[in-house]
Amino acid sequence: MQQQNRRNFLKNGTALTASVVAASILNIKPSTAMASVNTYNPPKKSVRTLGTGKHSVEVAYGIGLGCMGMSFNRSFIPEKAPMIALIRKAYDMGVNLFDTAEAYGAFTNEVLVGEAIAPFRKNITLCSKFGFDIQKGKLTGGLNSHPKHIREVVEASLKRLNTDVIDLLYQHRVDPKIPIEDVAGTVKDLIAEGKVKHFGLSEAGVENIKKAHAVQPVTALQSEFSLMTRDPLTDVIPVCEQLGIGFVPYSPLSRAYLTGYINERTKYIASNDNRASLPRYKADAIVANWAIIDVLTAFGNQKGYTAAQIALAWLMAQKPFIVPIPGTTKQAHLQENLGVANIVLSAEELQQLTTAINSITIMGDRYATPQTK
Ligand SMILES: NC(=O)c1ccc[n+]([C@@H]2O[C@H](COP(=O)([O-])OP(=O)(O)OC[C@H]3O[C@@H](n4cnc5c(N)ncnc54)[C@H](OP(=O)(O)O)[C@@H]3O)[C@@H](O)[C@H]2O)c1
């Protein structure tokens, strides 16, 4: 009996300690946080809109599926059949925006996505990108947005994607050699010819966004934005809001870091993983930045959500035109990520989370060289 009581005491004591630690990081009163009811609701297919008027697309859940990691840059390359099944499962669950690029593979990801979406092609928004220099199937590290090259890429992408139109075509990186007006003008012509429906930019800076938008209205800006990379909040997101352009955060989970699934012992296959060369994924930076995982975990534990879900919910709470595209190769993670559509953060919770995160200084740049131009 005495032993039983002691066991209960220890159990209760452990639970109390964990909640107090969480509460102290986030400054939440444990009693208040625990009182909130976390009923299970299947993910809502609430819609977010990228872009304005006839240049807009509607995105179910307000979340798209990033397909890059199924073929490229995330170390292992899973077998094709389960990835096709994953993309089709996403569609069955209501996902209607899929993101790829000619550079992913190179080329192989477009082929995979093209095959996977064939049964429901007309019902989704298919996004791809041009802009990198690719020779004999290999990225050279250079850029190429020459108008003639854009046209060649679009023809090749249409074949690989097994379709007659790309719904949202992004310039992958601003090419300083080609005026952005010429790029926008080329995409405008492709839209007039029916080969492309909408125009997007990736990692474009404020001036280039404005110049491009004046030639061909931009539907979405796709740039890195996560709790580890918050710079877009200060410049490009306000411009998107002003011009009615949607914002698509790429690497919204900071390439898995914010999920807590990778750590300082994680090994990357350098030939197929850019994290091996990115400063933020070096072991010392991984350890130094871990406080952010602690905050997300503590906050999520109070509400019954994972660190990954809280990281995505924080992004989506910033603006209603923000549509993240988390990448995954796992059905379980897909379901988890779509579950974010159910998360409602009160103004107070959002403020607590933001304050806790702002107190952490992030070590390590996101890339070794600046990307935004
Ligand atoms: N425009 C650009 O320059 C650019 C650059 C990079 C990426 N992108 C686009 O953005 C998409 C996403 O970016 P990303 O793949 O770099 O980064 P991300 O979405 O931030 O992270 C993807 C990684 O997180 C893991 N993950 C996802 N959900 C998870 C969950 N719930 N729990 C645990 N782990 C989870 C995935 O592993 P599992 O497979 O194990 O789930 C994967 O390794 C890409 O697919 C691509 O379409 C665009």
PDBQT file of the ligand as one rigid body, heavy atoms in Angstrom, charges set to zero:
ROOT
HETATM    1  N1  LIG A 401      12.165  27.105 -53.905  1.00  0.00    +0.000 N 
HETATM    2  C1  LIG A 401      13.220  26.519 -53.398  1.00  0.00    +0.000 C 
HETATM    3  O1  LIG A 401      14.353  26.956 -53.607  1.00  0.00    +0.000 OA
HETATM    4  C2  LIG A 401      13.047  25.298 -52.544  1.00  0.00    +0.000 A 
HETATM    5  C3  LIG A 401      14.122  24.837 -51.773  1.00  0.00    +0.000 A 
HETATM    6  C4  LIG A 401      13.915  23.707 -50.971  1.00  0.00    +0.000 A 
HETATM    7  C5  LIG A 401      12.686  23.087 -50.946  1.00  0.00    +0.000 A 
HETATM    8  N2  LIG A 401      11.666  23.554 -51.718  1.00  0.00    +0.000 N 
HETATM    9  C6  LIG A 401      10.331  22.921 -51.690  1.00  0.00    +0.000 C 
HETATM   10  O2  LIG A 401       9.882  22.880 -50.349  1.00  0.00    +0.000 OA
HETATM   11  C7  LIG A 401       9.520  21.551 -49.990  1.00  0.00    +0.000 C 
HETATM   12  C8  LIG A 401       9.812  21.287 -48.529  1.00  0.00    +0.000 C 
HETATM   13  O3  LIG A 401      11.140  21.646 -48.208  1.00  0.00    +0.000 OA
HETATM   14  P1  LIG A 401      12.219  20.651 -47.563  1.00  0.00    +0.000 P 
HETATM   15  O4  LIG A 401      11.925  19.267 -47.925  1.00  0.00    +0.000 OA
HETATM   16  O5  LIG A 401      13.527  21.247 -47.899  1.00  0.00    +0.000 OA
HETATM   17  O6  LIG A 401      12.068  20.883 -46.014  1.00  0.00    +0.000 OA
HETATM   18  P2  LIG A 401      10.956  20.664 -44.897  1.00  0.00    +0.000 P 
HETATM   19  O7  LIG A 401       9.632  20.509 -45.501  1.00  0.00    +0.000 OA
HETATM   20  O8  LIG A 401      11.201  21.755 -43.931  1.00  0.00    +0.000 OA
HETATM   21  O9  LIG A 401      11.441  19.324 -44.218  1.00  0.00    +0.000 OA
HETATM   22  C9  LIG A 401      11.347  18.092 -44.851  1.00  0.00    +0.000 C 
HETATM   23  C10 LIG A 401      11.973  17.082 -43.938  1.00  0.00    +0.000 C 
HETATM   24  O10 LIG A 401      11.229  17.021 -42.737  1.00  0.00    +0.000 OA
HETATM   25  C11 LIG A 401      10.817  15.696 -42.452  1.00  0.00    +0.000 C 
HETATM   26  N3  LIG A 401       9.432  15.766 -41.977  1.00  0.00    +0.000 N 
HETATM   27  C12 LIG A 401       8.358  16.301 -42.591  1.00  0.00    +0.000 A 
HETATM   28  N4  LIG A 401       7.269  16.253 -41.812  1.00  0.00    +0.000 NA
HETATM   29  C13 LIG A 401       7.663  15.647 -40.653  1.00  0.00    +0.000 A 
HETATM   30  C14 LIG A 401       6.994  15.323 -39.448  1.00  0.00    +0.000 A 
HETATM   31  N5  LIG A 401       5.714  15.594 -39.273  1.00  0.00    +0.000 N 
HETATM   32  N6  LIG A 401       7.726  14.709 -38.477  1.00  0.00    +0.000 NA
HETATM   33  C15 LIG A 401       9.047  14.426 -38.645  1.00  0.00    +0.000 A 
HETATM   34  N7  LIG A 401       9.727  14.726 -39.764  1.00  0.00    +0.000 NA
HETATM   35  C16 LIG A 401       9.049  15.331 -40.762  1.00  0.00    +0.000 A 
HETATM   36  C17 LIG A 401      10.925  14.951 -43.758  1.00  0.00    +0.000 C 
HETATM   37  O11 LIG A 401      11.345  13.619 -43.503  1.00  0.00    +0.000 OA
HETATM   38  P3  LIG A 401      10.363  12.385 -43.806  1.00  0.00    +0.000 P 
HETATM   39  O12 LIG A 401      10.473  12.163 -45.274  1.00  0.00    +0.000 OA
HETATM   40  O13 LIG A 401      10.954  11.301 -42.990  1.00  0.00    +0.000 OA
HETATM   41  O14 LIG A 401       9.003  12.803 -43.365  1.00  0.00    +0.000 OA
HETATM   42  C18 LIG A 401      12.021  15.702 -44.511  1.00  0.00    +0.000 C 
HETATM   43  O15 LIG A 401      13.296  15.169 -44.264  1.00  0.00    +0.000 OA
HETATM   44  C19 LIG A 401      10.327  20.680 -50.951  1.00  0.00    +0.000 C 
HETATM   45  O16 LIG A 401       9.737  19.412 -51.120  1.00  0.00    +0.000 OA
HETATM   46  C20 LIG A 401      10.312  21.496 -52.203  1.00  0.00    +0.000 C 
HETATM   47  O17 LIG A 401       9.114  21.246 -52.926  1.00  0.00    +0.000 OA
HETATM   48  C21 LIG A 401      11.835  24.660 -52.499  1.00  0.00    +0.000 A 
ENDROOT
TORSDOF 0
